[in-house]
Amino acid sequence: MSGILATHLIDEGFAVVTVVDGATAFERIQAEQPDIVLLDIILPGVGGFDILEKLKQDESTKTIPVLILSNLGSTEDMKRGIDLGAVGYLVKANTAVEEIVTNIKNVLVRHR
């Protein structure tokens, strides 16, 4: 879905940068300083929860909103993501691309 979502976001006028593994995610986010981060929980290398925790503890990235977009959809996973500082948690399998885009736009409006 990331390719479809990235294409849709580009069509909507967003600049999109993708990272395919957790090992480089934090450094890339720190360097790029994006307006929002879409974060999966299951990543090769460092997991998404670890990245989220690190982002929210670092002065240079703690105010960047993080929207979790994952196939992990248990109540515990969702609660953990929100407790660690995510602004929202969407389950990929239950969320249409258009709904993801709407959520992104809403988050950006709230955090500008």
N, C-alpha and C positions, 0 to 999 in steps of 0.2 A: 504494500500500500504506500510506502514512502515515495516511490517514483510517481505514482498517480497523485498523491498529495502534493509533492513538490511541483509537479506540472500545474496543478490547479492553483497553487499559491502564486506561482510565477504569472499565470494568466490573470490573477487578481491584482497584480502589481507589486507583490512582495519580492524582496531579494531573499534568496534561499541559499543557505550554506548547510551541507550535510556532512555528518561525521558517522562513520560506520562502526566505530568501536569505542568502548568506554575509556580506553587508555589515553586517547588523544582529545577526548571531549572537553575536559576542563580547560586544558591549555588553549584550545581553539576558541572556546567561549570567552575566556579571559582576553585573548587577543582581539577577537571580533567585536566584543561588547554588543551583542545583538539586542534588539528591542524585546524579544521574547525567545524562550527556548522551548522547543517541543522535545520532551525527553521520554524515551522508552526505558523500561525498567530492566528488561533482559537485553544485555549488550555483551559482546565479546570483551574479555578483559575485565575492567572495572564495571560493576553494576550500576544501574541508574540511581538507586537509593543512595549509594556512596557518592556519586557525582552530585546529586541534589544537596546532600549534607555539606559537601565541600563548597559548593557554590554559595550556599546561604551563610557559611562561616567566613568567607573571604570578603574583605571590604570592597574589592573592586567588582564583585559580581553579585553581592547579596541582594541588591535591589532589582536585578533582572527577573521579571516574572517567568516562572517555569510552569508549563502546562504538561502534565504527564499524559502520554498517549501510549497505552500498553495493552497487551492482551491479558495481562494479569488483572483480574477484576474482582478479587475477593474483597470483602469488607475490610479485612485486616490490611491488605495492600493499599487500598484507597485511603484508609485512615493514616497509615504510616506516611504516605506521600504528602498528605495535607499537613500532618504534624511536623514534617520536615521542612515545610515552607512552600510547597507547590500551591499555585493559585487555583488549580483544578485538576481533575483526574478523569480522563475519558478512556473507555474501553474500546479499542479499535473495532472489535467484532460487532459492537453494538452502536457504532457511530458512523454516520454517512460523512463523506468528504465535505459536503456543504455545511454540515453541522460543525465539523471541526473548524472550518474557515470562520463561521459565525462566532464560535467560541474564541478564536484567536483575535478577531476584531473587537469583541467585547472586552477581552483582557487588555488589549492595547489602549482602548478608550479609558478604561479605569486606571491605567498606570502611566498616563502621560501627564 
